[in-house]
Amino acid sequence: MSDTVLVVGAGPTGLSAAAGVASIGKKVVLVEKEDVLGGAPILSGYAKLVPSGEWAKDAIGRMIKRVEDNANVTIHKSTRVVKVDGEAGNFTATLSNGQTVNAGSIILGTGFTHFDSINKPEWGFGTYEDVLTTTQMEQMVGAGKITCPSNGRVPERVAILLCVGSRDRQIGREWCSKICCTVSTNLAMEIKELSPSTEVFIYYMDIRTFGLYEDKFYWKSQEEFKTKFVKARIAEVTRSPDGRLLVKGEDTLVKRPIVIPMDIVVHAIGMDPNEDNPEISKVFGIGLEKHGFVDRGEQYTSSFSSTRRGIYVGGSALGPEDIDTSISHGLAMAMRAVGDMNALVQKAA
Amino acid sequence: MAIHEKTLIDPSKVLTSDHLVVDGVDVSGHWNTMILPRTLREYDDKFEDHIKQYSGAENVHRCWQCGSCTNSCTMYAQNTDFNPRYWIYLVRLGLADEILKDKDIIWQCVSCNKCTNICPKDVRPEGVMKALAHWIESEGHGEKSRSTVFDEEFARQCLARGRIEDSEVMTNFFKDTQQDIKEMALNGWLGIFVARMNKWTELRKGNIFRFLTRTPIMHSLHMGWSMFFKPKTKSWGRTGEVLSQYVKEQKELAHG
């Protein structure tokens, strides 16, 4: 009977789970495929996080430090799990660095992959330099200066297109990515803060800033930062002879076609299932749901269970998720993992 | 010619020609109808701030287009072209030309304030309607209303002399609004109005005193006199000039 928990993925979910398990006095082995910890917020260079407004590198940085400084946690970077044998209470995981880990339970915080805008070529990403994704725009905010990549001018107008890679049967993404509306309204405020002369337009089908994000982000962005919301799903982004971008679509509220000049177009990219999920599914022997995210087991009395006993899954591996919720998933999974091991110990005794 | 979704077509965008020759081919007749594209190609980014300077429109940027205002609107129930939600959207994006297409109905808002009471974002749509009507008039996008013509004549006399002269206000008002006084007196309401003041019957009955006291003889004479010798408020002096300057400055402060 092992009292070690294997945590896979060192993003907000995994870091939270690792710290949780360690705080109860159990051993943690944390495996991360990249050479840095922190997951998407660090790897993609997010700017200020929703809803705290703290810079990602500070907030997630503290989570990393908490785990790194904990003697109960062993960290393997640039490492993958390649094989899992055994059963709940007694798994043997083989790592890509050749080591093996004996673990009582396994926690998956394997996360998501950002939608690749190349898959919507009509919106100009990869064709025009001034078409960016939300993550690229966050990096620009992080660098502290808003300019058009093509020639360095300050943009008069920025258009943010929502639902890029979400709610789109054409490209097999039928889900709402949940966080992009809030991220975009937050980004609009950050752009306006750095570049007050820039007008920000958000092209939307619906605005889904759930819960308290409604007034703290959507309303604030509209009322205090004068973001303009236009109800149109853009059909095409092209370039006019003067070098500016043209967004083309139908404004459904004026029932008229629009072709409006913009200086920067930002794709509010959605959350895809982790591109490694087919491999993860095979290695851990767990099922995926119909969109390709990790499938749940019984939800009500065995929360965060995957379809294999003793393996738990949470955060954005289950579907589009925000950072705060992912962190609480991590803690909940720590509870499940340790609780189940205790139950097995009691049963054996 | 079959045109689908006719409601979407602005009549000013329909081109027809009785006689038209294209590349030497005679295409005269109704089937040469062409419709100019109705694509919107630009927003006026400054327009919303401009409208917000008119009193009532301060919160227009809060609108999220739920449509509660239009749903609750008294005027919308009469005429579905009266759509506050739509005009607020046009203000936000700076589509002034689209608003001006409705300049002949925007003023019809009856200020019942149902919209303002129901608005979940406290946009105060009733105020926006007022601001728009004000904008249309004050920037010369529509004809001046008769009440504005009256107000202007009234104010002009006040500033010039510190008081008004009733007959002058009325005659100038009728003149400025192209109403023919002679015609109204002979065949219109003015004639009927004056006839009702006629106390001729009293004279016929022999009630001379009553006739004299009830006929506005002196008043008429006074009015006639004042048309030529215009009275001024005592020691009016430069007061009118100073007031005019103040009003001008306040206007500039409010509307830039």
Interface residues (C-beta under 8 A of the other chain):
Chain A: E156 R157 E199 I207 Y218 W219 Q222 E223 K226 K228 F229 V230 K231 D251 L253 V254 K255 R256 P257 I258 V259 I260 P261
Chain B: L8 P37 R38 T39 L40 R41 E42 Y43 D45 E48 H61 R62 W64 Q65 Y86 Y89 L90 R92 L93 L95 E98 K121
